[in-house]
Amino acid sequence: MTERGRDLRIGDFVRDEIASIIQRQMRDPRVGMVMVNEVNVSRDLSWADVYITSIDAKTSEERAQLISILNNAAGYFRTELAKRHSMRTTPKPRFHYDESVERGPRLEALIDSALEADSGAADSTEDDDRG
């Protein structure tokens, strides 16, 4: 159980530090406004899967380009992370675009429209029963 707690602590550390590096140190204008949502660290600390979203990347091509830019800079992120901690190994970040943030409002709208359709159907059924 303590091993899982360690993974979470390291994941939180990596998330906070990568967000800070992107915000304060990256000079690539193609990156824009990026939010780091979640980081999952492998058990042996060799990899850190970093899930991000961006306000600027609206199309799938822009998202793919952003992920490519960040993955190409993975060595830079790893070097900067190594400077900020005293662990024996530093996980290499692998960036992924987090679609769940955008999927949530879409699913919520679908649920709302389904509920409205159900309540409309129930109202018409009650009208038929009365008539």
C-alpha positions in Angstrom: 0.0 0.0 0.0 2.8 2.4 0.7 4.2 1.7 -2.8 0.9 3.1 -4.3 1.1 6.1 -2.0 4.6 6.8 -3.2 3.5 6.6 -6.8 0.7 9.2 -6.1 3.1 11.5 -4.3 5.6 11.4 -7.1 2.9 11.8 -9.7 1.6 14.9 -7.8 5.2 16.3 -7.7 5.7 15.7 -11.4 2.4 17.2 -12.3 3.1 20.4 -10.3 6.6 20.8 -11.6 5.8 20.1 -15.3 3.0 22.7 -15.0 5.4 25.2 -13.5 8.0 24.5 -16.2 5.5 24.9 -19.0 4.2 28.1 -17.5 7.4 29.8 -16.5 10.3 28.3 -18.6 9.1 27.1 -22.0 9.7 29.6 -24.7 8.0 27.8 -27.5 5.1 30.0 -28.8 3.4 26.9 -30.3 2.7 25.5 -26.8 0.3 28.2 -25.6 -1.9 27.8 -22.7 -1.5 24.2 -21.4 -3.1 22.6 -18.3 -1.6 19.5 -16.7 -4.6 17.4 -15.5 -3.1 14.2 -14.3 0.2 12.3 -14.1 0.5 8.5 -13.7 3.9 7.2 -12.8 5.1 3.7 -13.6 6.0 1.4 -10.7 9.7 1.5 -11.5 9.6 5.3 -12.0 10.9 5.1 -15.5 7.9 6.7 -17.1 5.4 9.4 -16.2 2.2 9.6 -18.4 1.2 13.2 -18.4 -2.3 14.1 -19.4 -2.8 17.7 -20.7 -5.4 19.9 -22.2 -5.1 23.2 -24.0 -7.4 26.1 -24.7 -5.5 26.9 -27.9 -5.6 23.5 -29.5 -9.1 23.3 -31.0 -8.7 20.7 -33.8 -7.3 17.2 -33.6 -4.3 18.3 -35.8 -3.4 21.1 -33.4 -3.7 18.7 -30.5 -1.5 16.2 -32.2 1.1 18.9 -33.0 1.1 20.1 -29.4 1.6 16.5 -28.1 4.4 16.0 -30.6 6.1 19.3 -29.4 5.9 18.3 -25.8 7.1 14.7 -26.4 10.0 16.1 -28.3 10.9 18.2 -25.3 10.6 15.3 -22.9 14.4 15.3 -22.3 14.2 18.9 -21.3 11.4 18.2 -18.9 13.3 15.3 -17.4 16.4 17.4 -16.9 14.5 20.1 -15.2 12.7 17.6 -13.0 16.0 16.1 -12.0 17.2 19.5 -10.9 14.2 19.9 -8.6 14.3 16.6 -6.5 16.7 14.2 -4.9 15.3 10.9 -6.1 17.6 8.3 -7.6 15.7 8.2 -10.9 13.7 10.7 -12.7 10.7 9.5 -14.8 10.7 10.4 -18.5 7.4 12.2 -19.3 5.1 10.9 -22.1 2.5 13.4 -23.0 -1.1 12.5 -23.9 -4.1 14.8 -24.7 -6.8 14.4 -22.1 -10.1 14.1 -24.1 -12.2 13.5 -20.9 -12.3 17.2 -20.1 -14.0 18.0 -23.4 -16.1 14.8 -23.4 -17.8 15.7 -20.1 -19.9 18.7 -21.2 -20.8 16.9 -24.4 -22.1 13.9 -22.4 -23.9 16.2 -20.0 -25.7 17.9 -22.9 -26.7 14.5 -24.3 -28.1 13.4 -20.9 -30.0 16.7 -20.6 -31.6 16.3 -24.0 -32.5 12.6 -23.3 -34.2 13.7 -20.0 -36.1 16.4 -21.9 -37.2 13.9 -24.5 -38.3 11.4 -21.8 -40.3 14.1 -19.9 -41.9 15.2 -23.2 -42.8 11.7 -24.0 -44.2 11.1 -20.5 -46.3 14.3 -20.8 -47.8 13.2 -24.2 -48.6 9.8 -22.8 -50.5 11.4 -19.8 -52.4 13.5 -22.3 -53.4 10.4 -24.3 -54.5 8.6 -21.2 -56.8 11.5 -20.2 -58.4 12.0 -23.6 
